[in-house]
Amino acid sequence: MLGPVGEGGFRVGLAIGALVAAVVGLGLALILTTGGDDSETTTTETGTQIEIGTGTETETETVTTTIPPQDVAEIRSPTGNIVCRVASEEARCAILEFAYAPPPKPASCDLPGWGHTLGVGTVGEGAFVCSGNPPASLQSKVLRYGYVLRLGPFECDSSSLALLCENRETGHGFLVSRDRYRTY
């Protein structure tokens, strides 16, 4: 049973805060553990259920949620300077501001913004891509430093030094930061 209004309000607020933190953590775990295979992702969570307006709180049993795997993920670096779209066939990232010298623009590319976008596919090395627009929304989910996104054969690692995307099956990929890039 909850105590006086002041104490109960604090306990309910504390429980709501814990519930919000659990939901946010679950969402981040689902984003960062997506796979490109046909299996399903299962997440198990326990917590406290708060009934707003009634002043009661009850302990819930284990809740299991099954969701289908994602086909596409859009992410951005913590600074927002790099945005990426990762799908089962390609990982592609654009850097909004850079200080490196990109390779010469190919004659076949008639779009503005050469040097901003790199990609790696299911075959071949990572390379610059002729693209006029960023591959993902500037409001995409943040891939925090030290975190990894895996989807299909692709893995993108975020660090304070650079963002690295690689096809784990071929070993090809790219690294990009404000000051440098590397394709392989």
URRA-V868610 format. One record per helix or strand of 3 or more residues. SS is the DSSP state (@ for helix, = for strand). FROM is the first residue (numbers start at 1). LEN is the number of residues. If there is no record, write none. Layout:
BEGIN
SS/FROM/LEN + SS/FROM/LEN
END
This chain:
BEGIN
@/5/28 + =/40/6 + =/48/4 + =/56/4 + =/63/6 + =/72/5 + =/82/6 + =/90/6 + =/117/5 + =/148/4 + =/154/5 + =/163/5 + =/173/4 + =/181/3
END
